[in-house]
Amino acid sequence: MAMKDYGGIMRDLDAEAIAYAHRWKQVALAAESLRVDEIYRVCARYELESDEFYTREEKAQRIISGWKRR
C-alpha cells in the first residue's frame, strides 16, 4: 500500500489509481456502446442489408464516416 502524506492529508495512491482506471474503463465501455448503437440505428434507418462485398455494419460505418467529414 502506498500511503503518502500530501500537505497533512494521507492518500492511498494505489487505491486512487485503481479507482481511476476503473472509471476510465467504464467511460470506454460506454463510448463503445454508443458507437455500436449508432451503427445499428443507421442500419435500421436506411434498411441496410449485407451483400457479397460488405456487411450491413460495414456499410453503416461508411455512412457514418461520411457524415463526420462534413
N, C-alpha and C positions, 0 to 999 in steps of 0.2 A: 504494500500500500504506500503510495507516495503522498503523504500529507505534507503540505508546505504552508508556511506562515507568510501571508501577504498582508502587511500592514495591520497585524493583530487578528486577522481572520484566517483560520485554519481551513485549507481547501484540500479536498481529496481529488487530485488530478487524474488518477486512474478512473474514478467513478465519473468524473466530468467528461473524460474522453470517450468512455463507453456510452454515456447518455447522448453526447454529440453525434457519434457515429450512428447510433440507433435512430436519432431524429432525422438525420440526412438520408438514411436508408428508407425511412418511411416517406420522405419527400420524393425520393427517386421512384419508389413504387407507385405513388400517387400520380406522378408525371407519366409514367409508363401506362398506367390505367387510362389516363385521359387521352393519350396518343392512340391506344387501341380502340377506345370508344369513338374517337373521331373517324378512324378508318372504317369502322362498321357503320357509322352514321352516313358516311359518303357512299358506301356500298348500297345501303338501303335507299338513299335519296336518288341515286342515279340508276338503281336497279342493275348493278353490275353483276356480270356472270363470268366465270372462268372460261378460258378458251385454251387452245393448244399452245399459246405463247405466254400468256400471263394469268396469274390467279386474280381473283377479284380484289384481294387485298393489295396486290402489287399495282393494279390499275388505280385503286383509291389513293395509294401513296403518290402516284404520278400526278393525279388531280390535285391533291393537297400541296405538293411541292410547287405546282404551277400557281396556286393561289398565293403562296408565300413569296414568290418572286416579284409580284406586282408591287 
